[in-house]
Amino acid sequence: MTSPNKPIPERMCLVCRVLKTRDQLYRLVKSKEDGRFLPNQDGSLPGKGIYFCRTGDCLQRMQKERRLRRQLLEKLSDSALDWMRASQGDLSGDKLNKSESV
């Protein structure tokens, strides 16, 4: 007997609120020690996770929208920002810059 096709799990981008598969999103996990969000490249870290689209639009929008800046940008670890920048070939470092969030 063959098993029925399982649906592929989808997650929602925190910025644009669109459902996508996990391979189309970044996953960041909240650290228990200091409450900052750390990169989770392989999806194996336990804990509360947030997801962002892998497009430059959502990353730039995260920086521009005041609501998102206040809630998230201060809590993102430097390694999380570096990871997102490195995997975005079309983003330069100045487009996603933590210092502009104030």
Buried (B, 14 or more C-beta within 10 A) or exposed (E): EEEEEEEEEEBBBBBBEEEBEBEBBBBBBBBEEEEBBBBBEEEEBEEEBBBBBBBBEBBBBBBEBEEBBEEBBEBBBEEBBEBBBEEBEEBEEEBBEBEEBE
